[in-house]
């Protein structure tokens, strides 16, 4: 019907003008199909060109690498199927860039060596270690020569890669006035390392520390022997007197003086003392005039000697006996060979007894006594103490032979 639009009616495609419009999708499809064919032809053409190039060049494709080409000794690379052109050796290839080094190649600059071929000497190796070993550990004693004098100290050649430095205050004890005269260049000195190497390899050394170390060692040996020394009192304080012993500062407490009431009057006087405490770590050196007096009495005593003394005190472990101003200990284990129930059943305070000297310790100021050696039978002292004391001298002569055998 005219004037009525029928959208659902099929559209006509008879006119040529309309054919352009309605056949456009088909035309596009044909163009796409043509482009695809063209692209495939171009790819095929490019592949053909690459193949020709490869055949006429030295490029090795991946398939050639998979075939594991062989490297002969003459350095030419050959495939398992066919050899490459002679010109391939002149140009670089991807394989040449990844070619591993062959140490078996006669033309190679590298040569394989075994451990046995190296010149190895154990003695030379140890000697090299000793040469490079750091010289100057803390506490080590070293001998060296003075090579330079400065206002603040000395430089001493100690055999290391750098000289040792000794500050002026470490050059000796006390104040040094004639410094350059006392330490001329070339003088050989024995010093102690007090500080190890710094970044420059230099160590700090001290003559003063070495002197003090030797002093402590000497004092300790004197104390061990129980020697009596004479010192000059050079000062005092509220607690006692001070003195100098081998360059060390010694202290004498008031309680260890023979007369502590007027101790200040002893200044600048010499007195005899013995060692009470020697401790280098805490730098404590304590002396005693009373102990010196006691030790002087000990010198008249001998092992096996029969003494007579008074009971001063009773302790759970034995009796203290007065021996001419010195104290001796009669230990409970040395009283009798019998069984003791109570020490007071044997001796009482103030009683005079006789005993043998079995120990003399000068360092500790101790005397050990024994009455069991005076017994003829075990426990005789408990049964007949009076008889043992009366015959003590005769019995001591028999017992003295035991001490003579010990001294041989």
Secondary structure as UniProt FT lines:
FT   TURN            2..3
FT   TURN            7..8
FT   HELIX           16..22
FT   HELIX           24..55
FT   HELIX           62..66
FT   STRAND          70..71
FT   TURN            73..74
FT   STRAND          77..78
FT   HELIX           86..89
FT   HELIX           94..97
FT   TURN            103..104
FT   TURN            106..107
FT   HELIX           115..117
FT   HELIX           122..132
FT   TURN            138..139
FT   STRAND          141..150
FT   TURN            151..152
FT   STRAND          153..157
FT   STRAND          164..167
FT   HELIX           168..170
FT   HELIX           179..182
FT   TURN            185..186
FT   STRAND          188..195
FT   TURN            199..200
FT   STRAND          204..206
FT   HELIX           207..225
FT   STRAND          229..236
FT   STRAND          240..245
FT   TURN            246..247
FT   STRAND          248..253
FT   HELIX           254..256
FT   TURN            261..262
FT   HELIX           263..266
FT   TURN            267..268
FT   STRAND          270..279
FT   TURN            280..283
FT   STRAND          284..288
FT   HELIX           289..298
FT   TURN            299..300
FT   TURN            303..304
FT   STRAND          306..315
FT   TURN            316..317
FT   STRAND          318..323
FT   TURN            324..325
FT   STRAND          326..331
FT   HELIX           332..334
FT   HELIX           343..345
FT   TURN            349..350
FT   STRAND          352..361
FT   TURN            362..365
FT   STRAND          366..370
FT   HELIX           372..374
FT   TURN            378..379
FT   HELIX           380..383
FT   HELIX           385..390
FT   HELIX           392..407
//
